[in-house]
Amino acid sequence: MDYAFTSDIPLGTRMSSSSALAFTLLGGVNDLFDLLLSNWDMVQNSYYSNHQFMGVRGGKLDQFAFMFSRPEELLLLNCDIHEFKNIRADFGPYSRLLMNTNVKQNHLDFGYNN
């Protein structure tokens, strides 16, 4: 299988992640090949791919958020025991804003894996 990714999101800004990328690829492969992986299977497999193949010993937050977040809800999550709850959130007249601070980070450069 050949695939390519493109993006205009600046590298190292924490607005994209290897976890989200691996999870998205796995979801596509799951659909394409009818693997019938459950949501939990996809969370676990993308988590392990980060550890085993990308060398980033990250957590499961990105995977959980991608799979279980819902519009207009907050996600209360306990990754240790795989429990989560979606909580209805009414922000009323307030808006949410995503900002790029241009602060560069690299997990491998600052001891994240330790």
PyMOL commands that place a pseudoatom at each C-alpha (Angstrom):
pseudoatom trace, name=CA, resn=MET, resi=1, chain=A, elem=C, hetatm=0, pos=[0.000, 0.000, 0.000]
pseudoatom trace, name=CA, resn=ASP, resi=2, chain=A, elem=C, hetatm=0, pos=[1.356, 3.426, -0.954]
pseudoatom trace, name=CA, resn=TYR, resi=3, chain=A, elem=C, hetatm=0, pos=[0.116, 6.584, 0.692]
pseudoatom trace, name=CA, resn=ALA, resi=4, chain=A, elem=C, hetatm=0, pos=[1.197, 10.169, 1.143]
pseudoatom trace, name=CA, resn=PHE, resi=5, chain=A, elem=C, hetatm=0, pos=[0.307, 12.929, 3.599]
pseudoatom trace, name=CA, resn=THR, resi=6, chain=A, elem=C, hetatm=0, pos=[0.392, 16.636, 3.003]
pseudoatom trace, name=CA, resn=SER, resi=7, chain=A, elem=C, hetatm=0, pos=[-0.333, 19.460, 5.394]
pseudoatom trace, name=CA, resn=ASP, resi=8, chain=A, elem=C, hetatm=0, pos=[0.166, 23.164, 5.783]
pseudoatom trace, name=CA, resn=ILE, resi=9, chain=A, elem=C, hetatm=0, pos=[0.165, 22.939, 9.598]
pseudoatom trace, name=CA, resn=PRO, resi=10, chain=A, elem=C, hetatm=0, pos=[3.626, 24.075, 10.824]
pseudoatom trace, name=CA, resn=LEU, resi=11, chain=A, elem=C, hetatm=0, pos=[5.758, 21.252, 12.250]
pseudoatom trace, name=CA, resn=GLY, resi=12, chain=A, elem=C, hetatm=0, pos=[6.382, 21.247, 15.987]
pseudoatom trace, name=CA, resn=THR, resi=13, chain=A, elem=C, hetatm=0, pos=[3.469, 23.543, 16.857]
pseudoatom trace, name=CA, resn=ARG, resi=14, chain=A, elem=C, hetatm=0, pos=[1.537, 20.820, 18.741]
pseudoatom trace, name=CA, resn=MET, resi=15, chain=A, elem=C, hetatm=0, pos=[-1.487, 21.398, 16.498]
pseudoatom trace, name=CA, resn=SER, resi=16, chain=A, elem=C, hetatm=0, pos=[-0.795, 18.124, 14.739]
pseudoatom trace, name=CA, resn=SER, resi=17, chain=A, elem=C, hetatm=0, pos=[0.639, 14.953, 16.146]
pseudoatom trace, name=CA, resn=SER, resi=18, chain=A, elem=C, hetatm=0, pos=[2.007, 11.584, 15.157]
pseudoatom trace, name=CA, resn=SER, resi=19, chain=A, elem=C, hetatm=0, pos=[-0.753, 10.051, 17.296]
pseudoatom trace, name=CA, resn=ALA, resi=20, chain=A, elem=C, hetatm=0, pos=[-3.488, 11.768, 15.314]
pseudoatom trace, name=CA, resn=LEU, resi=21, chain=A, elem=C, hetatm=0, pos=[-1.802, 10.874, 12.042]
pseudoatom trace, name=CA, resn=ALA, resi=22, chain=A, elem=C, hetatm=0, pos=[-1.369, 7.197, 12.976]
pseudoatom trace, name=CA, resn=PHE, resi=23, chain=A, elem=C, hetatm=0, pos=[-4.944, 7.028, 14.216]
pseudoatom trace, name=CA, resn=THR, resi=24, chain=A, elem=C, hetatm=0, pos=[-6.333, 8.552, 11.023]
pseudoatom trace, name=CA, resn=LEU, resi=25, chain=A, elem=C, hetatm=0, pos=[-4.308, 6.165, 8.857]
pseudoatom trace, name=CA, resn=LEU, resi=26, chain=A, elem=C, hetatm=0, pos=[-5.477, 3.190, 10.914]
pseudoatom trace, name=CA, resn=GLY, resi=27, chain=A, elem=C, hetatm=0, pos=[-9.102, 4.288, 10.591]
pseudoatom trace, name=CA, resn=GLY, resi=28, chain=A, elem=C, hetatm=0, pos=[-8.736, 4.482, 6.813]
pseudoatom trace, name=CA, resn=VAL, resi=29, chain=A, elem=C, hetatm=0, pos=[-7.074, 1.056, 6.599]
pseudoatom trace, name=CA, resn=ASN, resi=30, chain=A, elem=C, hetatm=0, pos=[-9.766, -0.381, 8.874]
pseudoatom trace, name=CA, resn=ASP, resi=31, chain=A, elem=C, hetatm=0, pos=[-12.484, 0.895, 6.537]
pseudoatom trace, name=CA, resn=LEU, resi=32, chain=A, elem=C, hetatm=0, pos=[-10.659, 0.091, 3.300]
pseudoatom trace, name=CA, resn=PHE, resi=33, chain=A, elem=C, hetatm=0, pos=[-9.893, -3.514, 4.198]
pseudoatom trace, name=CA, resn=ASP, resi=34, chain=A, elem=C, hetatm=0, pos=[-12.983, -4.207, 6.369]
pseudoatom trace, name=CA, resn=LEU, resi=35, chain=A, elem=C, hetatm=0, pos=[-10.796, -5.164, 9.345]
pseudoatom trace, name=CA, resn=LEU, resi=36, chain=A, elem=C, hetatm=0, pos=[-13.715, -4.664, 11.744]
pseudoatom trace, name=CA, resn=LEU, resi=37, chain=A, elem=C, hetatm=0, pos=[-11.481, -3.176, 14.432]
pseudoatom trace, name=CA, resn=SER, resi=38, chain=A, elem=C, hetatm=0, pos=[-13.461, -1.719, 17.323]
pseudoatom trace, name=CA, resn=ASN, resi=39, chain=A, elem=C, hetatm=0, pos=[-12.939, 1.854, 18.506]
pseudoatom trace, name=CA, resn=TRP, resi=40, chain=A, elem=C, hetatm=0, pos=[-10.941, 0.508, 21.456]
pseudoatom trace, name=CA, resn=ASP, resi=41, chain=A, elem=C, hetatm=0, pos=[-8.799, -1.661, 19.155]
pseudoatom trace, name=CA, resn=MET, resi=42, chain=A, elem=C, hetatm=0, pos=[-7.946, 1.371, 17.047]
pseudoatom trace, name=CA, resn=VAL, resi=43, chain=A, elem=C, hetatm=0, pos=[-7.023, 3.436, 20.126]
pseudoatom trace, name=CA, resn=GLN, resi=44, chain=A, elem=C, hetatm=0, pos=[-4.721, 0.656, 21.372]
pseudoatom trace, name=CA, resn=ASN, resi=45, chain=A, elem=C, hetatm=0, pos=[-3.140, -0.091, 17.992]
pseudoatom trace, name=CA, resn=SER, resi=46, chain=A, elem=C, hetatm=0, pos=[-2.366, 3.537, 17.177]
pseudoatom trace, name=CA, resn=TYR, resi=47, chain=A, elem=C, hetatm=0, pos=[-0.947, 3.995, 20.695]
pseudoatom trace, name=CA, resn=TYR, resi=48, chain=A, elem=C, hetatm=0, pos=[1.369, 1.002, 20.231]
pseudoatom trace, name=CA, resn=SER, resi=49, chain=A, elem=C, hetatm=0, pos=[2.418, 2.113, 16.737]
pseudoatom trace, name=CA, resn=ASN, resi=50, chain=A, elem=C, hetatm=0, pos=[3.711, 5.353, 18.263]
pseudoatom trace, name=CA, resn=HIS, resi=51, chain=A, elem=C, hetatm=0, pos=[5.719, 3.388, 20.818]
pseudoatom trace, name=CA, resn=GLN, resi=52, chain=A, elem=C, hetatm=0, pos=[6.991, 0.604, 18.576]
pseudoatom trace, name=CA, resn=PHE, resi=53, chain=A, elem=C, hetatm=0, pos=[7.515, 2.261, 15.197]
pseudoatom trace, name=CA, resn=MET, resi=54, chain=A, elem=C, hetatm=0, pos=[7.767, 6.032, 15.692]
pseudoatom trace, name=CA, resn=GLY, resi=55, chain=A, elem=C, hetatm=0, pos=[9.765, 5.932, 18.909]
pseudoatom trace, name=CA, resn=VAL, resi=56, chain=A, elem=C, hetatm=0, pos=[7.454, 8.384, 20.706]
pseudoatom trace, name=CA, resn=ARG, resi=57, chain=A, elem=C, hetatm=0, pos=[6.314, 7.063, 24.061]
pseudoatom trace, name=CA, resn=GLY, resi=58, chain=A, elem=C, hetatm=0, pos=[3.242, 9.253, 24.221]
pseudoatom trace, name=CA, resn=GLY, resi=59, chain=A, elem=C, hetatm=0, pos=[-0.082, 8.654, 25.895]
pseudoatom trace, name=CA, resn=LYS, resi=60, chain=A, elem=C, hetatm=0, pos=[-3.545, 7.940, 24.567]
pseudoatom trace, name=CA, resn=LEU, resi=61, chain=A, elem=C, hetatm=0, pos=[-5.162, 11.371, 24.814]
pseudoatom trace, name=CA, resn=ASP, resi=62, chain=A, elem=C, hetatm=0, pos=[-5.052, 12.164, 21.088]
pseudoatom trace, name=CA, resn=GLN, resi=63, chain=A, elem=C, hetatm=0, pos=[-6.477, 8.774, 20.156]
pseudoatom trace, name=CA, resn=PHE, resi=64, chain=A, elem=C, hetatm=0, pos=[-9.256, 8.934, 22.765]
pseudoatom trace, name=CA, resn=ALA, resi=65, chain=A, elem=C, hetatm=0, pos=[-10.171, 12.489, 21.828]
pseudoatom trace, name=CA, resn=PHE, resi=66, chain=A, elem=C, hetatm=0, pos=[-10.281, 11.676, 18.134]
pseudoatom trace, name=CA, resn=MET, resi=67, chain=A, elem=C, hetatm=0, pos=[-12.497, 8.622, 18.616]
pseudoatom trace, name=CA, resn=PHE, resi=68, chain=A, elem=C, hetatm=0, pos=[-14.812, 9.641, 21.453]
pseudoatom trace, name=CA, resn=SER, resi=69, chain=A, elem=C, hetatm=0, pos=[-15.165, 13.437, 21.371]
pseudoatom trace, name=CA, resn=ARG, resi=70, chain=A, elem=C, hetatm=0, pos=[-18.533, 14.825, 20.320]
pseudoatom trace, name=CA, resn=PRO, resi=71, chain=A, elem=C, hetatm=0, pos=[-19.560, 18.309, 19.218]
pseudoatom trace, name=CA, resn=GLU, resi=72, chain=A, elem=C, hetatm=0, pos=[-20.699, 20.580, 22.072]
pseudoatom trace, name=CA, resn=GLU, resi=73, chain=A, elem=C, hetatm=0, pos=[-19.454, 18.120, 24.703]
pseudoatom trace, name=CA, resn=LEU, resi=74, chain=A, elem=C, hetatm=0, pos=[-16.459, 17.865, 27.019]
pseudoatom trace, name=CA, resn=LEU, resi=75, chain=A, elem=C, hetatm=0, pos=[-14.623, 14.559, 27.342]
pseudoatom trace, name=CA, resn=LEU, resi=76, chain=A, elem=C, hetatm=0, pos=[-13.877, 13.408, 30.893]
pseudoatom trace, name=CA, resn=LEU, resi=77, chain=A, elem=C, hetatm=0, pos=[-11.235, 10.728, 30.451]
pseudoatom trace, name=CA, resn=ASN, resi=78, chain=A, elem=C, hetatm=0, pos=[-9.316, 8.266, 32.614]
pseudoatom trace, name=CA, resn=CYS, resi=79, chain=A, elem=C, hetatm=0, pos=[-6.784, 6.558, 30.307]
pseudoatom trace, name=CA, resn=ASP, resi=80, chain=A, elem=C, hetatm=0, pos=[-5.509, 4.207, 33.037]
pseudoatom trace, name=CA, resn=ILE, resi=81, chain=A, elem=C, hetatm=0, pos=[-8.774, 2.304, 33.242]
pseudoatom trace, name=CA, resn=HIS, resi=82, chain=A, elem=C, hetatm=0, pos=[-10.271, 3.206, 29.845]
pseudoatom trace, name=CA, resn=GLU, resi=83, chain=A, elem=C, hetatm=0, pos=[-13.238, 5.035, 31.278]
pseudoatom trace, name=CA, resn=PHE, resi=84, chain=A, elem=C, hetatm=0, pos=[-14.664, 8.162, 29.760]
pseudoatom trace, name=CA, resn=LYS, resi=85, chain=A, elem=C, hetatm=0, pos=[-17.797, 10.223, 29.873]
pseudoatom trace, name=CA, resn=ASN, resi=86, chain=A, elem=C, hetatm=0, pos=[-19.096, 12.855, 27.483]
pseudoatom trace, name=CA, resn=ILE, resi=87, chain=A, elem=C, hetatm=0, pos=[-20.545, 15.857, 29.308]
pseudoatom trace, name=CA, resn=ARG, resi=88, chain=A, elem=C, hetatm=0, pos=[-22.884, 18.284, 27.547]
pseudoatom trace, name=CA, resn=ALA, resi=89, chain=A, elem=C, hetatm=0, pos=[-21.310, 21.737, 27.435]
pseudoatom trace, name=CA, resn=ASP, resi=90, chain=A, elem=C, hetatm=0, pos=[-23.177, 24.918, 26.631]
pseudoatom trace, name=CA, resn=PHE, resi=91, chain=A, elem=C, hetatm=0, pos=[-20.715, 27.732, 26.064]
pseudoatom trace, name=CA, resn=GLY, resi=92, chain=A, elem=C, hetatm=0, pos=[-23.506, 30.193, 25.419]
pseudoatom trace, name=CA, resn=PRO, resi=93, chain=A, elem=C, hetatm=0, pos=[-22.292, 33.351, 23.715]
pseudoatom trace, name=CA, resn=TYR, resi=94, chain=A, elem=C, hetatm=0, pos=[-18.606, 32.366, 24.070]
pseudoatom trace, name=CA, resn=SER, resi=95, chain=A, elem=C, hetatm=0, pos=[-16.416, 31.142, 21.224]
pseudoatom trace, name=CA, resn=ARG, resi=96, chain=A, elem=C, hetatm=0, pos=[-13.455, 28.808, 21.315]
pseudoatom trace, name=CA, resn=LEU, resi=97, chain=A, elem=C, hetatm=0, pos=[-10.199, 29.940, 19.744]
pseudoatom trace, name=CA, resn=LEU, resi=98, chain=A, elem=C, hetatm=0, pos=[-7.209, 27.882, 18.610]
pseudoatom trace, name=CA, resn=MET, resi=99, chain=A, elem=C, hetatm=0, pos=[-3.980, 29.857, 18.492]
pseudoatom trace, name=CA, resn=ASN, resi=100, chain=A, elem=C, hetatm=0, pos=[-0.522, 29.072, 17.157]
pseudoatom trace, name=CA, resn=THR, resi=101, chain=A, elem=C, hetatm=0, pos=[2.129, 30.486, 19.499]
pseudoatom trace, name=CA, resn=ASN, resi=102, chain=A, elem=C, hetatm=0, pos=[4.955, 29.383, 17.166]
pseudoatom trace, name=CA, resn=VAL, resi=103, chain=A, elem=C, hetatm=0, pos=[6.632, 27.646, 20.124]
pseudoatom trace, name=CA, resn=LYS, resi=104, chain=A, elem=C, hetatm=0, pos=[8.474, 24.661, 18.642]
pseudoatom trace, name=CA, resn=GLN, resi=105, chain=A, elem=C, hetatm=0, pos=[8.450, 21.353, 20.513]
pseudoatom trace, name=CA, resn=ASN, resi=106, chain=A, elem=C, hetatm=0, pos=[9.840, 17.943, 19.739]
pseudoatom trace, name=CA, resn=HIS, resi=107, chain=A, elem=C, hetatm=0, pos=[9.174, 15.094, 22.172]
pseudoatom trace, name=CA, resn=LEU, resi=108, chain=A, elem=C, hetatm=0, pos=[12.487, 13.451, 21.353]
pseudoatom trace, name=CA, resn=ASP, resi=109, chain=A, elem=C, hetatm=0, pos=[14.522, 16.623, 22.012]
pseudoatom trace, name=CA, resn=PHE, resi=110, chain=A, elem=C, hetatm=0, pos=[13.387, 17.408, 25.543]
pseudoatom trace, name=CA, resn=GLY, resi=111, chain=A, elem=C, hetatm=0, pos=[13.349, 14.000, 27.238]
pseudoatom trace, name=CA, resn=TYR, resi=112, chain=A, elem=C, hetatm=0, pos=[9.653, 13.186, 26.786]
pseudoatom trace, name=CA, resn=ASN, resi=113, chain=A, elem=C, hetatm=0, pos=[10.402, 9.471, 26.350]
pseudoatom trace, name=CA, resn=ASN, resi=114, chain=A, elem=C, hetatm=0, pos=[12.224, 9.402, 29.698]
for i in range(1, 114): cmd.bond("trace and resi %d" % i, "trace and resi %d" % (i + 1))
show_as sticks, trace
zoom trace
